[in-house]
Amino acid sequence: MLNEQQFEAKWKEIKGGIRNLWGQLTEEELDQMKGDLHEIVDVVQDRYGDTREEIQQKFNQLMDSFDNDTDKNISPDEASYMRKPIDSESYRSDFDSDRNARH
């Protein structure tokens, strides 16, 4: 998970990811909320009717997509917020399969 400094540095991309998930939120609204997750959850819940748990799960997946570990073996032409988080277990088994096939 990103620390506060990384979160602030990637805010523009994170904001784009949030807008990809919940397009009814404007950039101006997100800037006013300043990344306050509780406020974002409240607005998303009001506009979309999603449960807090559903919103939190989607937000966590979005944040995982910005974790440097998920950037391994992914095309650099694809922005971080457009990526899906890598499941570490399936990533390892894919890697092991590839490695075994070469030997």
LINZIWO-V997190 format. One line per field, one symbol per residue. ss: DSSP state (h for helix, s for strand, l for the rest). psi: psi as a letter, one per 30 degrees, with the letter a starting at -180 (. if undefined). burial: # if it has 9 or more other ideal C-beta (glycine too) atoms within 8 Angstrom, else .. A space follows every 10 residues. Layout:
BEGIN
ss: ???
psi: ???
burial: ???
END
This chain:
BEGIN
ss: lllhhhhhhl hhhhhhhhhh hlllllhhhh hhhlllhhhh hhhhhhhhll lhhhhhhhhh hhhhlllhhh hllllllllh hhlllllhhh hhhhhhhhhh hhl
psi: kkleeeeeeg eeeeeeeeee eiffkleeee eefhgjeeee eeeeeeefgl leeeeeeeee eeeeffkeff fkhkkffkke fflkkkjeee eeeeeeeeee ff.
burial: .#...##..# #.#######. ##..#...## ..#.#....# #.###.#..# ....##.##. #######..# ...#.....# #.#.##.... #......... ...
END
